[in-house]
Amino acid sequence: MASKISVSIPEDMLRKLDQAARQAHTSRSALLCQAV
């Protein structure tokens, strides 16, 4: 069963996440799922 979690992420960290996701050719959500 999948759960949804809501978190607050600072803007500067979002920019880094978006850059890492682009480099990995994936989405921000997919990148976060892999990290957890």
Gaussian input, Z-matrix of N, CA and C with variables (Angstrom, degrees):
# hf/3-21g

backbone

0 1
 N
 C     1     B1
 C     2     B2     1     A1
 N     3     B3     2     A2     1     D1
 C     4     B4     3     A3     2     D2
 C     5     B5     4     A4     3     D3
 N     6     B6     5     A5     4     D4
 C     7     B7     6     A6     5     D5
 C     8     B8     7     A7     6     D6
 N     9     B9     8     A8     7     D7
 C    10    B10     9     A9     8     D8
 C    11    B11    10    A10     9     D9
 N    12    B12    11    A11    10    D10
 C    13    B13    12    A12    11    D11
 C    14    B14    13    A13    12    D12
 N    15    B15    14    A14    13    D13
 C    16    B16    15    A15    14    D14
 C    17    B17    16    A16    15    D15
 N    18    B18    17    A17    16    D16
 C    19    B19    18    A18    17    D17
 C    20    B20    19    A19    18    D18
 N    21    B21    20    A20    19    D19
 C    22    B22    21    A21    20    D20
 C    23    B23    22    A22    21    D21
 N    24    B24    23    A23    22    D22
 C    25    B25    24    A24    23    D23
 C    26    B26    25    A25    24    D24
 N    27    B27    26    A26    25    D25
 C    28    B28    27    A27    26    D26
 C    29    B29    28    A28    27    D27
 N    30    B30    29    A29    28    D28
 C    31    B31    30    A30    29    D29
 C    32    B32    31    A31    30    D30
 N    33    B33    32    A32    31    D31
 C    34    B34    33    A33    32    D32
 C    35    B35    34    A34    33    D33
 N    36    B36    35    A35    34    D34
 C    37    B37    36    A36    35    D35
 C    38    B38    37    A37    36    D36
 N    39    B39    38    A38    37    D37
 C    40    B40    39    A39    38    D38
 C    41    B41    40    A40    39    D39
 N    42    B42    41    A41    40    D40
 C    43    B43    42    A42    41    D41
 C    44    B44    43    A43    42    D42
 N    45    B45    44    A44    43    D43
 C    46    B46    45    A45    44    D44
 C    47    B47    46    A46    45    D45
 N    48    B48    47    A47    46    D46
 C    49    B49    48    A48    47    D47
 C    50    B50    49    A49    48    D48
 N    51    B51    50    A50    49    D49
 C    52    B52    51    A51    50    D50
 C    53    B53    52    A52    51    D51
 N    54    B54    53    A53    52    D52
 C    55    B55    54    A54    53    D53
 C    56    B56    55    A55    54    D54
 N    57    B57    56    A56    55    D55
 C    58    B58    57    A57    56    D56
 C    59    B59    58    A58    57    D57
 N    60    B60    59    A59    58    D58
 C    61    B61    60    A60    59    D59
 C    62    B62    61    A61    60    D60
 N    63    B63    62    A62    61    D61
 C    64    B64    63    A63    62    D62
 C    65    B65    64    A64    63    D63
 N    66    B66    65    A65    64    D64
 C    67    B67    66    A66    65    D65
 C    68    B68    67    A67    66    D66
 N    69    B69    68    A68    67    D67
 C    70    B70    69    A69    68    D68
 C    71    B71    70    A70    69    D69
 N    72    B72    71    A71    70    D70
 C    73    B73    72    A72    71    D71
 C    74    B74    73    A73    72    D72
 N    75    B75    74    A74    73    D73
 C    76    B76    75    A75    74    D74
 C    77    B77    76    A76    75    D75
 N    78    B78    77    A77    76    D76
 C    79    B79    78    A78    77    D77
 C    80    B80    79    A79    78    D78
 N    81    B81    80    A80    79    D79
 C    82    B82    81    A81    80    D80
 C    83    B83    82    A82    81    D81
 N    84    B84    83    A83    82    D82
 C    85    B85    84    A84    83    D83
 C    86    B86    85    A85    84    D84
 N    87    B87    86    A86    85    D85
 C    88    B88    87    A87    86    D86
 C    89    B89    88    A88    87    D87
 N    90    B90    89    A89    88    D88
 C    91    B91    90    A90    89    D89
 C    92    B92    91    A91    90    D90
 N    93    B93    92    A92    91    D91
 C    94    B94    93    A93    92    D92
 C    95    B95    94    A94    93    D93
 N    96    B96    95    A95    94    D94
 C    97    B97    96    A96    95    D95
 C    98    B98    97    A97    96    D96
 N    99    B99    98    A98    97    D97
 C   100   B100    99    A99    98    D98
 C   101   B101   100   A100    99    D99
 N   102   B102   101   A101   100   D100
 C   103   B103   102   A102   101   D101
 C   104   B104   103   A103   102   D102
 N   105   B105   104   A104   103   D103
 C   106   B106   105   A105   104   D104
 C   107   B107   106   A106   105   D105

   B1=1.4520
   B2=1.5340
   B3=1.3000
   B4=1.4622
   B5=1.5185
   B6=1.3062
   B7=1.4564
   B8=1.5155
   B9=1.3187
   B10=1.4591
   B11=1.5169
   B12=1.3228
   B13=1.4522
   B14=1.5200
   B15=1.3154
   B16=1.4565
   B17=1.5264
   B18=1.3270
   B19=1.4617
   B20=1.5207
   B21=1.3118
   B22=1.4650
   B23=1.5168
   B24=1.3233
   B25=1.4606
   B26=1.5297
   B27=1.3356
   B28=1.4717
   B29=1.5308
   B30=1.3291
   B31=1.4702
   B32=1.5246
   B33=1.3386
   B34=1.4660
   B35=1.5240
   B36=1.3258
   B37=1.4579
   B38=1.5261
   B39=1.3316
   B40=1.4640
   B41=1.5248
   B42=1.3263
   B43=1.4675
   B44=1.5286
   B45=1.3316
   B46=1.4712
   B47=1.5238
   B48=1.3356
   B49=1.4677
   B50=1.5207
   B51=1.3230
   B52=1.4669
   B53=1.5283
   B54=1.3284
   B55=1.4648
   B56=1.5321
   B57=1.3263
   B58=1.4671
   B59=1.5249
   B60=1.3301
   B61=1.4660
   B62=1.5287
   B63=1.3377
   B64=1.4700
   B65=1.5234
   B66=1.3251
   B67=1.4645
   B68=1.5274
   B69=1.3417
   B70=1.4694
   B71=1.5301
   B72=1.3393
   B73=1.4724
   B74=1.5296
   B75=1.3296
   B76=1.4585
   B77=1.5252
   B78=1.3082
   B79=1.4633
   B80=1.5247
   B81=1.3188
   B82=1.4614
   B83=1.5304
   B84=1.3201
   B85=1.4717
   B86=1.5222
   B87=1.3329
   B88=1.4651
   B89=1.5233
   B90=1.3189
   B91=1.4575
   B92=1.5291
   B93=1.3289
   B94=1.4657
   B95=1.5261
   B96=1.3151
   B97=1.4732
   B98=1.5207
   B99=1.3193
   B100=1.4637
   B101=1.5225
   B102=1.3187
   B103=1.4624
   B104=1.5252
   B105=1.3060
   B106=1.4783
   B107=1.4970
   A1=108.97
   A2=117.18
   A3=122.07
   A4=110.22
   A5=115.69
   A6=121.95
   A7=108.92
   A8=115.73
   A9=120.38
   A10=107.99
   A11=114.69
   A12=121.06
   A13=107.84
   A14=116.34
   A15=121.38
   A16=108.56
   A17=116.03
   A18=120.78
   A19=109.56
   A20=115.67
   A21=121.20
   A22=108.00
   A23=115.90
   A24=121.29
   A25=107.79
   A26=116.81
   A27=120.00
   A28=111.61
   A29=115.84
   A30=121.80
   A31=113.03
   A32=117.59
   A33=119.12
   A34=111.10
   A35=117.17
   A36=120.23
   A37=110.40
   A38=117.84
   A39=120.94
   A40=110.82
   A41=116.59
   A42=120.11
   A43=110.59
   A44=116.78
   A45=120.57
   A46=110.63
   A47=116.94
   A48=120.96
   A49=110.82
   A50=116.69
   A51=120.69
   A52=110.98
   A53=116.77
   A54=120.56
   A55=110.09
   A56=117.38
   A57=121.11
   A58=110.59
   A59=117.31
   A60=120.99
   A61=110.57
   A62=117.04
   A63=120.10
   A64=110.66
   A65=116.73
   A66=120.50
   A67=111.18
   A68=116.79
   A69=121.19
   A70=111.57
   A71=116.80
   A72=122.33
   A73=111.20
   A74=116.01
   A75=121.77
   A76=108.77
   A77=117.00
   A78=120.76
   A79=110.33
   A80=115.39
   A81=120.81
   A82=110.06
   A83=116.49
   A84=120.79
   A85=111.76
   A86=116.54
   A87=120.33
   A88=110.58
   A89=116.53
   A90=120.68
   A91=110.24
   A92=116.74
   A93=120.65
   A94=111.42
   A95=117.40
   A96=120.82
   A97=110.89
   A98=116.90
   A99=120.51
   A100=110.87
   A101=116.84
   A102=121.11
   A103=112.68
   A104=116.80
   A105=119.85
   A106=111.52
   D1=128.82
   D2=-179.95
   D3=-87.07
   D4=142.68
   D5=177.42
   D6=-117.21
   D7=152.90
   D8=175.41
   D9=-108.78
   D10=135.92
   D11=179.59
   D12=-125.02
   D13=134.99
   D14=178.39
   D15=-108.09
   D16=128.10
   D17=178.71
   D18=-133.51
   D19=154.32
   D20=174.07
   D21=-98.49
   D22=127.99
   D23=-178.86
   D24=-123.01
   D25=129.07
   D26=179.41
   D27=-59.36
   D28=149.41
   D29=-176.96
   D30=-55.30
   D31=-41.97
   D32=-178.26
   D33=-65.68
   D34=-34.32
   D35=177.82
   D36=-71.90
   D37=-35.22
   D38=176.91
   D39=-61.43
   D40=-40.89
   D41=178.33
   D42=-61.78
   D43=-41.52
   D44=179.06
   D45=-67.16
   D46=-39.47
   D47=177.21
   D48=-63.07
   D49=-44.60
   D50=179.55
   D51=-62.20
   D52=-40.75
   D53=179.11
   D54=-65.06
   D55=-44.17
   D56=179.45
   D57=-64.35
   D58=-38.90
   D59=179.35
   D60=-65.20
   D61=-41.79
   D62=177.57
   D63=-61.95
   D64=-42.78
   D65=-179.38
   D66=-65.26
   D67=-32.95
   D68=-179.56
   D69=-89.42
   D70=0.87
   D71=-178.94
   D72=55.36
   D73=47.75
   D74=179.52
   D75=-142.80
   D76=-177.57
   D77=179.40
   D78=-95.45
   D79=163.01
   D80=176.36
   D81=-58.92
   D82=-43.85
   D83=-179.32
   D84=-62.45
   D85=-44.15
   D86=179.88
   D87=-64.14
   D88=-38.70
   D89=179.04
   D90=-63.51
   D91=-44.27
   D92=178.85
   D93=-65.15
   D94=-38.49
   D95=178.52
   D96=-62.29
   D97=-39.34
   D98=179.03
   D99=-67.37
   D100=-31.64
   D101=-176.63
   D102=-76.17
   D103=-21.54
   D104=-175.22
   D105=-91.39

